[in-house]
């Protein structure tokens, strides 16, 4: 799964990269420990608007329309690529409301008999890491929420965890956003082995209250 992220990308640079209009309520960056239920800047597209793309703040944790409150059921931070098109909570969003989640990287934990050891995962080429998402507006106040798609891990990630987020390459952004016709299902696969770089980080990030650039700094595998 993907349950924690880091983002150091300035919103103006992200807006230029995606040719998107930035919102006025975007969350502050840098944030080295983004947790579920926090606001995250995501990219959406509405072909009926000009310009079509928006950089918007959304709550991480998809809220289905039938929830009476955002806490009425499980916190849906991820959606499985293998079943997202059939699950009642996700299927309409998968068809009509796909989004891109640009971040610097994400954390994953490797479970051992003694501990949960965190790893930080980023693009090996140093570019922004763009994850596949789906989104939903919920309630009368139209709370915007999203989930990140995951799939079976590639070989590099499988040594740490059995799932991996779906990564969307720049050439495929229009297809995922619904700007380039049908066929987005073909994008819901694990990234190639050379796309991500992974390194161990301090267990300080195990706390959702931890913050600071040291959280993403590499440490020796046998360190704490």
C-alpha positions as CSV (number, residue, x, y, z in Angstrom):
1,X,0.0,0.0,0.0
2,X,1.0,3.7,-0.1
3,X,0.3,5.3,3.3
4,X,2.7,8.1,3.7
5,X,4.3,10.6,1.2
6,X,6.7,13.5,1.0
7,X,6.4,16.6,-1.2
8,X,9.0,19.3,-1.7
9,X,7.6,20.5,-5.1
10,X,6.7,24.2,-5.2
11,X,3.2,24.6,-6.4
12,X,4.0,27.2,-9.1
13,X,6.5,24.8,-10.6
14,X,4.0,21.9,-10.5
15,X,1.3,24.1,-12.1
16,X,3.7,25.0,-14.9
17,X,4.8,21.4,-15.4
18,X,1.2,20.3,-15.9
19,X,-0.1,23.4,-17.6
20,X,-2.6,23.6,-14.7
21,X,-4.3,26.5,-13.0
22,X,-3.4,26.4,-9.3
23,X,-6.0,26.8,-6.6
24,X,-5.8,29.3,-3.8
25,X,-6.0,26.8,-0.9
26,X,-3.1,24.5,-1.7
27,X,-1.4,22.9,1.3
28,X,2.0,24.2,2.4
29,X,5.2,22.7,1.0
30,X,7.7,21.2,1.8
31,X,6.0,18.5,3.8
32,X,8.1,15.5,4.5
33,X,5.5,13.4,6.2
34,X,2.1,13.6,4.5
35,X,-0.4,11.3,6.2
36,X,-3.9,10.1,5.3
37,X,-6.7,12.7,5.8
38,X,-4.3,15.6,5.1
39,X,-4.7,17.9,2.1
40,X,-2.6,17.1,-0.9
41,X,-2.3,19.0,-4.2
42,X,-3.6,16.9,-7.1
43,X,-4.1,17.5,-10.8
44,X,-7.5,17.1,-12.4
45,X,-8.8,17.8,-15.9
46,X,-12.2,18.9,-17.1
47,X,-12.3,18.9,-21.0
48,X,-15.3,21.4,-20.8
49,X,-13.1,24.1,-19.2
50,X,-10.4,26.3,-20.6
51,X,-7.8,25.7,-19.4
52,X,-8.9,22.2,-18.6
53,X,-6.3,21.3,-15.9
54,X,-6.5,22.3,-12.3
55,X,-4.1,21.9,-9.4
56,X,-6.4,21.4,-6.5
57,X,-6.3,20.6,-2.8
58,X,-7.9,17.3,-1.9
59,X,-8.2,15.2,1.3
60,X,-6.3,12.0,1.1
61,X,-8.9,9.3,1.8
62,X,-11.6,8.7,-0.7
63,X,-15.2,9.1,0.7
64,X,-17.9,7.2,-1.2
65,X,-21.1,9.1,-1.8
66,X,-23.1,6.9,0.5
67,X,-21.1,7.7,3.6
68,X,-23.0,9.7,6.1
69,X,-19.7,11.3,7.3
70,X,-16.1,11.1,6.2
71,X,-15.5,8.7,9.1
72,X,-18.6,6.5,8.4
73,X,-16.5,3.6,7.0
74,X,-13.0,2.5,6.3
75,X,-10.4,5.1,5.4
76,X,-9.9,4.4,1.7
77,X,-6.5,5.8,1.0
78,X,-5.6,3.2,-1.7
79,X,-7.6,1.5,-4.5
80,X,-6.4,-1.8,-6.0
81,X,-5.8,-1.5,-9.7
82,X,-7.0,-5.1,-10.2
83,X,-10.5,-4.3,-8.9
84,X,-11.0,-0.6,-9.0
85,X,-13.2,-0.7,-12.1
86,X,-15.7,-3.1,-10.4
87,X,-15.8,-1.9,-6.8
88,X,-19.0,0.1,-6.1
89,X,-17.0,2.7,-4.1
90,X,-14.6,3.4,-7.0
91,X,-15.9,2.3,-10.4
92,X,-17.6,5.6,-11.4
93,X,-14.5,7.6,-10.3
94,X,-12.3,5.2,-12.2
95,X,-14.2,5.9,-15.4
96,X,-14.8,9.6,-15.0
97,X,-12.7,11.2,-12.2
98,X,-9.0,10.2,-12.5
99,X,-6.3,12.5,-11.2
100,X,-2.6,12.7,-10.9
101,X,-0.8,13.0,-7.6
102,X,2.7,14.7,-8.0
103,X,5.0,14.1,-5.0
104,X,8.7,13.9,-4.3
105,X,8.4,10.3,-3.0
106,X,6.6,7.9,-0.7
107,X,7.4,5.7,2.2
108,X,7.0,2.0,2.5
109,X,7.6,-0.2,5.5
110,X,9.3,-3.6,5.5
111,X,8.1,-5.8,8.3
112,X,10.6,-8.0,10.1
113,X,10.1,-10.2,13.2
114,X,11.5,-7.3,15.3
115,X,10.4,-4.1,13.7
116,X,8.8,-2.1,10.8
117,X,11.7,-0.6,8.9
118,X,10.8,2.5,6.7
119,X,12.1,2.9,3.1
120,X,11.8,6.1,1.0
121,X,11.0,5.7,-2.7
122,X,11.5,8.3,-5.3
123,X,12.1,8.6,-9.1
124,X,15.6,7.5,-10.0
125,X,15.9,10.3,-12.5
126,X,15.1,13.0,-9.9
127,X,11.9,14.1,-11.6
128,X,8.6,14.5,-9.7
129,X,6.9,11.2,-9.0
130,X,3.4,11.2,-10.4
131,X,1.0,8.7,-9.0
132,X,-2.3,7.6,-10.4
133,X,-5.4,8.6,-8.4
134,X,-9.1,8.7,-8.5
135,X,-11.2,11.4,-6.8
136,X,-14.7,12.1,-5.5
137,X,-16.6,15.2,-4.2
138,X,-18.6,14.2,-1.1
139,X,-21.4,15.9,0.7
140,X,-23.2,19.2,0.4
141,X,-20.0,21.1,1.0
142,X,-18.4,19.1,-1.8
143,X,-15.4,17.8,0.2
144,X,-12.9,16.8,-2.5
145,X,-11.2,13.4,-1.7
146,X,-8.9,11.0,-3.5
147,X,-7.3,7.6,-3.3
148,X,-4.0,6.3,-4.8
149,X,-4.0,3.3,-7.1
150,X,-1.8,0.4,-6.2
151,X,-0.9,-2.8,-7.9
152,X,1.3,-5.9,-7.4
153,X,4.9,-4.9,-6.6
154,X,7.7,-5.2,-9.2
155,X,10.8,-7.1,-8.3
156,X,12.6,-4.1,-6.7
157,X,9.7,-3.3,-4.4
158,X,8.7,-6.9,-3.6
159,X,11.7,-7.2,-1.2
160,X,10.1,-4.5,0.9
161,X,6.3,-4.8,0.3
162,X,3.9,-6.8,-2.0
163,X,2.1,-3.6,-3.3
164,X,3.4,-0.6,-5.2
165,X,1.6,2.7,-6.3
166,X,0.8,3.0,-10.0
167,X,3.2,5.6,-11.5
168,X,2.1,7.6,-14.6
169,X,4.8,8.7,-17.0
170,X,4.6,12.2,-18.5
171,X,3.6,10.9,-22.0
172,X,0.6,9.2,-20.4
173,X,-0.7,12.1,-18.4
174,X,-3.3,13.0,-21.0
175,X,-4.6,9.5,-21.2
176,X,-4.9,9.1,-17.4
177,X,-6.7,12.4,-17.1
178,X,-9.2,11.5,-19.8
179,X,-7.9,13.9,-22.4
180,X,-6.8,11.3,-24.9
181,X,-9.7,8.9,-25.3
182,X,-10.0,5.4,-23.8
183,X,-7.4,2.9,-22.7
184,X,-6.3,4.2,-19.3
185,X,-6.7,0.7,-17.8
186,X,-3.5,-0.3,-19.6
187,X,-1.6,2.2,-17.4
188,X,-2.5,0.5,-14.2
189,X,0.7,-1.6,-13.9
190,X,3.8,-1.6,-11.8
191,X,6.6,0.8,-12.9
192,X,9.6,-0.6,-14.8
193,X,12.4,-1.8,-12.5
194,X,14.6,1.2,-13.2
195,X,12.0,3.9,-12.5
196,X,12.3,4.1,-8.7
197,X,15.2,4.4,-6.4
198,X,14.7,3.1,-2.8
199,X,16.7,3.7,0.3
200,X,16.3,3.0,4.0
201,X,15.4,6.0,6.2
202,X,15.2,6.6,9.9
203,X,12.4,5.1,12.0
204,X,11.7,8.6,13.1
205,X,9.1,8.7,10.2
206,X,7.2,5.9,12.0
207,X,5.6,8.7,13.9
208,X,3.0,10.7,12.0
209,X,4.0,13.8,13.9
210,X,7.6,13.7,12.7
211,X,8.7,16.4,10.2
212,X,11.8,17.7,8.5
213,X,14.1,16.9,5.6
214,X,16.1,14.4,7.7
215,X,13.1,12.0,7.3
216,X,14.0,11.3,3.7
217,X,17.8,11.1,4.2
218,X,19.4,7.7,3.5
219,X,20.8,5.7,6.4
220,X,22.8,2.5,6.6
221,X,20.4,-0.5,6.5
222,X,21.5,-1.6,10.0
223,X,20.9,1.8,11.6
224,X,17.8,2.9,13.5
